[in-house]
Amino acid sequence: MAKSSQATWGGRFGAGPAKLMLRFSESVSIDRRLAPFDIAGSKAHAAMLAHVGLITAAERKAIHRGLDAILAEIAAGKFKWKASLEDVHMNIEHALALRVPAAAKLHTARSRNDQVATDTRLFLKHACAELRELLRLAGRAILAAAEAHADVVIPGYTHLQRAQPVFLAHHLFAWLEMIERDRNRLSAVAAHANWCPLGSGAIAGTTLPIDRAYTARALGFVDERGRPQLTQNSMDAIGDRDLLVEFAAACALTGVHFSRIAEDLILWTSTEFKFADLPEAFCTGSSLMPQKRNADACELMRGKSARLQGNLQTLLTLGKGLPLTYNRDLQEDKPPLFDSFDQTALCAEVLAGVMQGITIYRDRCAEAAGDPMLLATDLADHLVRQGVPFRAAHHAVGAAVALAESRGVPLPDLPTADLRKIHPGFGRDWAKSFDLATALRRRTGVGMPGPAQVRRQAARWRKLLRG
């Protein structure tokens, strides 16, 4: 007779698995995080079984009471997890069976295959909502910093070389554009997750008269009109891990954005730039050099990006070459899934903390933004307004820049007579192109860093990032 140590599939076997196999195959140390979603799925399943007459109303009530008690124990840290029961599903079912005789009927018309698929989709809907909110809060912290320094101008950079002047707020709003795209991607993942696989069974559904729509409604797998959304192929429903890849991809790209933001902050807080300082609470020092104040929070955000990309690669590789439907390899999908959620959430919180305490050095920003070379393109635009073709204007201003550099003088200090030798389009008012305020006011188009547009974008972000 088979040992009872493995109640889920032991009937086929004459002996239980080796201790090494138990240690090798258990997943409860990882997937116990799915417990709230597993219990929600079991409660909905029990309600559906009662609805179609496969269990009684009294049995449903007893199962629900038992599951609620188990959830309370888990939340209080008092539940005893057993590796011998392999996973979160069987730990909960086993504990329920010790309290509620009707628990023996709970697994009617379902498999751990559709159970874990349902749990994972519920987790993903929750995770996407959590990350969207954390990113919103990080965005609000960035917006607050932008509005607190609305008049600060800094150089914009290409190739890490000074390019053209922009308001600091315009630069910070570029970060918000990245973050908003990340939030939208998470919304798309949540929408893709919003289809109920419960009822797919192990591979081919069931011959019992279940009501999948009832369960879907109970678990919130509904569209905007409250209509249930059901997966349409039982084999795909339990073998599909696209959602995990999509979620990891969204997190990985969010991590890339965190990394780019962090790199900006690392540069800005360096002695060479000194546009800003991070709050001390998010910096560390050196064990050797007492003067050091290192932007470790930003460096770690930059490093987490690699970790998030690794999780994506793990999931892509895990699914490659697997035949339909379920294969035990897929047990390994939870560590990268949970880690992507955890690290993305942590980075979002750290970014919010950094931005809430950031110090901006206005004088250093003004000094850097006052570099006249930043307005060389505006001088070319001035020539264009005089009727000079842009290519000719570009060449003429380039020659003027070379002349200023050879003489070691600022570009606006060159004599007009010398500039007219380069091109006759340089009139008497050419130097007005170097008035920074005027140059910024002229940038009036949508998406440009002019003051009017920056104010419009601030209003837009206040609306988008409202709770």
C-alpha positions in Angstrom: 0.0 0.0 0.0 1.3 3.5 -0.9 2.6 5.6 2.0 0.3 8.4 3.0 3.0 11.0 3.2 2.1 12.3 -0.2 -1.7 12.4 -0.2 -2.0 14.1 -3.6 -0.6 11.4 -5.9 0.6 8.6 -3.6 -2.0 6.1 -4.6 0.0 5.1 -7.6 3.2 4.5 -5.7 4.3 1.8 -3.3 6.7 4.1 -1.4 7.1 7.8 -0.7 9.8 9.9 -2.4 13.4 10.0 -1.1 14.2 12.8 1.3 16.6 14.2 -1.2 13.8 14.2 -3.8 11.5 16.0 -1.4 14.1 18.7 -0.8 14.8 18.9 -4.5 11.2 19.1 -5.6 9.5 21.2 -2.9 8.3 24.7 -3.8 6.5 25.7 -0.7 9.5 27.7 0.5 8.9 30.0 -2.5 5.2 29.7 -3.5 3.8 30.1 0.0 3.5 33.8 -1.1 0.6 32.7 -3.2 -1.4 31.6 -0.1 -3.9 34.5 -0.1 -4.7 34.0 -3.7 -4.8 30.2 -3.4 -7.3 30.6 -0.6 -9.4 33.1 -2.6 -9.4 30.6 -5.5 -10.4 27.7 -3.2 -13.3 29.7 -1.6 -14.6 30.6 -5.1 -14.2 27.0 -6.2 -16.1 25.7 -3.2 -18.9 28.3 -3.7 -19.1 27.2 -7.4 -19.3 23.5 -6.3 -22.2 24.3 -4.0 -23.8 26.4 -6.7 -23.9 23.4 -9.1 -24.9 20.9 -6.4 -21.6 19.0 -6.1 -21.3 19.9 -2.4 -23.9 21.1 0.0 -24.3 24.6 1.3 -23.2 23.4 4.8 -20.1 21.9 3.3 -19.3 25.2 1.5 -19.7 27.1 4.8 -17.4 24.7 6.6 -14.8 24.9 3.9 -14.9 28.7 3.9 -14.6 28.9 7.7 -11.7 26.6 7.7 -9.9 28.5 4.9 -10.5 31.8 6.7 -8.9 30.4 9.8 -5.9 29.1 7.9 -5.5 32.5 6.2 -5.5 34.2 9.6 -2.9 31.8 10.9 -0.7 32.5 7.8 -1.1 36.2 8.3 -0.1 35.9 12.0 2.9 33.7 11.1 1.6 30.8 13.0 0.9 28.4 10.1 3.2 25.4 10.0 4.5 24.8 6.4 5.6 21.3 5.5 8.1 20.6 2.7 6.8 17.0 2.5 3.6 18.4 1.1 5.5 20.1 -1.7 3.6 23.3 -2.4 1.3 26.0 -1.1 -1.8 24.2 -2.5 -1.3 20.9 -0.7 -0.2 22.5 2.5 -3.4 24.5 2.7 -5.6 21.6 1.6 -3.9 19.2 4.1 -4.4 21.7 6.9 -8.0 22.2 5.9 -8.6 18.4 5.8 -7.5 18.1 9.5 -10.2 20.6 10.5 -13.0 20.1 8.0 -14.2 16.7 6.7 -15.7 18.3 3.6 -12.2 19.4 2.6 -11.9 16.0 0.8 -14.4 17.3 -1.7 -12.7 20.6 -2.4 -10.4 19.3 -5.1 -13.4 18.1 -7.1 -13.1 19.2 -10.8 -9.8 21.0 -10.4 -6.1 20.2 -10.6 -3.0 21.8 -9.2 -2.3 22.8 -12.8 -5.3 25.1 -13.1 -5.0 26.1 -9.5 -1.5 27.5 -9.8 -2.5 29.2 -13.1 -5.3 30.9 -11.3 -3.3 31.8 -8.3 -0.6 33.3 -10.5 -3.0 35.4 -12.5 -4.5 36.7 -9.3 -1.1 37.6 -8.0 -0.2 39.3 -11.2 -3.3 41.5 -11.1 -2.4 42.4 -7.5 1.3 43.0 -8.3 0.6 45.2 -11.3 -1.8 47.4 -9.2 0.8 47.6 -6.4 3.6 48.6 -8.7 1.4 51.1 -10.5 0.7 52.8 -7.2 4.4 52.8 -6.1 5.4 54.3 -9.5 2.7 56.9 -9.1 4.1 57.9 -5.7 7.6 58.1 -7.2 6.2 60.2 -10.0 4.6 62.6 -7.5 7.9 63.0 -5.7 9.6 63.8 -9.0 6.8 66.3 -9.8 7.1 68.0 -6.5 10.9 68.5 -7.0 10.2 69.9 -10.5 7.6 72.4 -9.2 9.8 73.4 -6.2 12.6 74.3 -8.7 10.4 75.5 -11.6 12.8 78.4 -12.5 16.0 76.4 -12.5 17.7 75.9 -15.8 20.4 73.3 -16.5 22.3 72.2 -19.6 20.7 69.4 -21.5 23.2 66.8 -22.7 23.8 64.7 -25.8 26.8 62.3 -25.8 27.3 63.6 -22.2 28.4 66.9 -23.7 26.6 70.1 -23.0 24.0 70.6 -25.8 21.2 73.1 -25.2 19.6 74.7 -22.1 16.4 73.3 -20.6 14.5 73.9 -17.4 15.3 71.3 -14.8 11.5 70.6 -14.7 11.6 69.6 -18.3 14.4 67.1 -17.6 12.4 65.7 -14.7 9.3 65.5 -16.8 11.2 63.3 -19.2 11.6 60.9 -16.3 7.9 61.0 -15.7 7.3 60.1 -19.4 9.3 56.9 -18.8 7.5 56.1 -15.6 4.1 56.7 -17.1 4.9 54.3 -20.0 5.9 51.7 -17.3 2.6 52.2 -15.5 0.7 51.7 -18.8 2.6 48.5 -19.6 1.7 47.2 -16.1 -2.0 48.0 -16.9 -1.7 46.0 -20.1 -0.2 43.0 -18.2 -3.0 43.2 -15.7 -5.6 43.2 -18.5 -4.0 40.2 -20.1 -4.0 38.4 -16.7 -7.7 39.1 -16.2 -8.9 35.8 -17.8 -9.9 32.9 -15.5 -8.2 29.5 -16.2 -10.0 27.7 -13.3 -11.9 24.7 -14.7 -9.2 23.8 -17.2 -8.3 20.9 -14.9 -5.0 19.1 -15.5 -5.2 19.3 -19.3 -8.8 18.6 -20.5 -11.2 20.1 -18.1 -13.7 17.9 -16.4 -16.8 15.8 -17.1 -18.5 17.2 -14.0 -21.1 20.0 -14.4 -19.1 23.0 -13.2 -19.9 26.7 -13.9 -16.7 28.4 -14.9 -18.4 31.8 -15.3 -19.6 31.6 -11.7 -16.0 31.2 -10.5 -14.7 33.9 -12.8 -17.2 36.4 -11.4 -16.4 35.4 -7.8 -12.7 36.0 -8.4 -13.1 39.3 -10.3 -12.1 38.0 -13.7 -14.6 40.2 -15.5 -14.5 42.9 -18.1 -15.5 46.6 -17.6 -19.2 45.6 -17.9 -19.0 42.8 -15.3 -19.0 40.0 -17.9 -16.9 36.9 -17.0 -13.7 36.4 -19.0 -12.7 32.7 -19.4 -9.6 31.2 -21.0 -10.7 29.4 -24.2 -8.3 26.5 -24.4 -7.7 24.2 -21.4 -4.3 23.1 -22.7 -3.0 26.6 -23.3 -4.5 27.9 -20.0 -2.3 25.6 -17.8 0.8 25.6 -20.0 0.9 29.3 -20.7 3.5 31.4 -18.9 3.4 34.4 -21.3 2.0 36.6 -18.6 5.0 36.0 -16.4 7.3 37.0 -19.2 5.3 40.1 -20.0 5.4 41.1 -16.3 9.1 40.5 -16.1 9.7 42.4 -19.3 7.7 45.3 -17.9 9.7 45.2 -14.7 13.0 44.9 -16.7 12.2 48.0 -18.7 11.1 49.9 -15.6 14.5 48.9 -14.2 16.2 50.3 -17.2 14.4 53.6 -16.6 15.4 53.5 -12.9 19.0 53.0 -14.0 18.9 55.9 -16.4 17.4 58.2 -13.8 19.9 57.0 -11.2 22.8 57.7 -13.6 21.6 61.3 -14.1 21.5 61.7 -10.3 24.9 60.1 -9.9 26.3 62.6 -12.4 24.5 65.6 -10.9 25.7 64.8 -7.4 29.3 64.4 -8.4 31.8 67.1 -7.5 32.4 67.8 -11.1 28.7 68.7 -11.7 27.3 69.4 -8.2 23.9 70.3 -9.5 22.4 68.4 -6.6 22.9 66.3 -3.4 20.9 63.3 -2.3 19.5 63.1 1.2 22.0 61.6 3.6 19.5 58.9 4.5 20.1 57.4 1.0 23.9 57.8 0.9 26.7 55.9 2.5 30.3 56.6 3.3 33.7 55.0 2.9 35.3 52.6 5.4 38.7 54.3 4.5 38.0 57.8 3.2 36.1 59.9 5.8 35.1 62.6 3.3 33.2 60.3 1.0 29.4 60.6 0.5 28.5 58.0 -2.0 25.2 57.9 -4.0 24.7 54.2 -3.1 21.0 54.3 -3.5 21.3 55.3 -7.1 24.2 52.9 -7.8 22.0 50.0 -6.4 19.1 51.1 -8.5 21.4 50.9 -11.5 22.6 47.5 -10.4 19.0 46.2 -9.9 18.4 46.8 -13.5 20.7 44.0 -14.4 19.0 41.7 -11.9 15.6 42.5 -13.4 16.8 41.7 -16.9 18.2 38.4 -15.6 14.8 37.5 -14.3 13.3 38.1 -17.7 16.0 36.0 -19.4 15.4 33.2 -16.9 11.7 33.1 -17.7 12.2 33.2 -21.5 14.7 30.4 -21.3 12.5 28.3 -18.9 9.7 28.2 -21.4 11.8 27.5 -24.5 11.2 24.1 -25.9 8.7 22.8 -23.4 6.0 20.6 -25.0 2.3 21.2 -24.1 1.1 21.2 -21.5 2.4 21.4 -17.9 6.0 20.4 -17.2 7.6 20.5 -13.8 10.2 22.9 -15.1 7.5 25.6 -14.7 7.8 25.3 -11.0 11.0 27.4 -11.4 9.0 30.4 -12.7 8.1 31.7 -9.2 11.6 32.9 -8.0 12.1 35.3 -10.9 8.5 36.4 -10.8 8.5 37.3 -7.2 11.9 38.8 -7.4 10.9 41.1 -10.3 8.0 42.3 -8.2 10.0 42.8 -5.0 13.0 44.6 -6.6 10.8 46.8 -8.8 8.7 47.8 -5.8 11.8 48.5 -3.7 13.4 50.6 -6.4 10.2 52.7 -6.8 10.1 53.4 -3.1 13.8 54.3 -3.0 13.4 56.7 -5.9 10.5 58.4 -4.1 12.6 58.7 -1.0 15.6 60.1 -2.9 13.5 62.7 -4.7 11.6 63.8 -1.6 14.9 64.8 0.0 17.0 66.0 -2.9 18.8 69.3 -2.7 19.3 71.4 -5.9 22.1 73.9 -6.1 20.7 76.7 -8.0 23.9 78.7 -8.4 25.8 75.7 -9.9 22.9 75.0 -12.3 22.8 78.7 -13.3 26.5 78.8 -13.9 26.4 75.7 -16.1 23.3 76.9 -18.0 24.9 80.2 -18.6 27.5 78.7 -20.9 27.0 80.7 -24.2 27.9 77.7 -26.3 24.6 76.2 -25.3 22.9 78.8 -27.5 25.0 78.2 -30.6 22.0 76.6 -32.3 19.9 79.6 -31.4 22.4 81.7 -33.3 22.0 79.5 -36.3 18.2 79.9 -36.0 18.8 83.7 -36.0 20.5 83.4 -39.3 17.7 81.2 -40.6 15.3 84.0 -39.7 17.4 86.3 -41.8 16.9 84.0 -44.8 20.1 82.0 -44.6 19.7 78.3 -45.4 20.1 76.2 -42.3 23.1 74.2 -43.6 24.9 77.5 -44.4 23.9 78.9 -41.0 25.1 75.8 -39.2 28.5 76.1 -41.0 28.8 79.8 -40.3 28.1 79.4 -36.6 30.5 76.5 -36.5 33.2 78.7 -37.9 32.3 81.4 -35.4 32.7 78.8 -32.6 36.1 77.8 -33.9 37.2 81.5 -34.0 36.0 82.1 -30.4 37.9 79.0 -29.2 41.1 80.0 -31.0 41.0 83.5 -29.4 39.9 82.1 -26.0 36.9 84.4 -25.7 33.2 83.7 -25.2 31.3 83.4 -28.5 29.1 86.5 -27.8 32.2 88.7 -27.4 33.4 88.3 -30.9 33.4 91.5 -33.0 30.5 91.8 -35.4 33.0 92.8 -38.2 34.8 89.5 -37.8 31.6 87.5 -37.9 30.4 89.3 -41.0 33.6 88.1 -42.7 32.4 84.5 -42.0 28.9 85.3 -43.3 27.1 88.6 -44.1 24.0 87.3 -42.4 25.4 88.3 -39.0 23.6 91.6 -38.4 24.0 94.0 -35.6 21.6 92.2 -33.3 23.1 88.7 -33.6 24.3 88.7 -30.0 20.7 88.9 -28.7 20.5 85.2 -29.5 22.5 84.6 -26.3 19.8 85.9 -24.0 18.9 82.7 -22.1 15.4 83.8 -21.1 14.5 84.8 -24.6 15.9 81.6 -26.0 13.7 79.6 -23.6 10.6 81.6 -24.3 10.9 81.0 -28.0 10.5 77.2 -27.4 6.7 77.3 -27.6 5.9 74.1 -29.4 4.3 71.1 -27.7 6.9 69.0 -25.9 9.5 71.8 -25.9 11.2 73.3 -22.8 9.8 76.8 -23.0 8.3 78.2 -19.7 4.7 78.1 -21.0 5.0 74.5 -22.1 6.7 73.5 -18.9 3.7 75.0 -17.0 1.3 73.1 -19.2 3.2 69.8 -18.6 3.2 70.4 -14.9 -0.6 70.7 -14.9 -0.8 67.6 -17.1 1.3 65.6 -14.6 -0.6 66.9 -11.6 -3.8 65.4 -13.3 -2.2 62.2 -14.4 -0.6 61.5 -11.0 -3.6 62.3 -8.8 -4.7 59.5 -6.5 
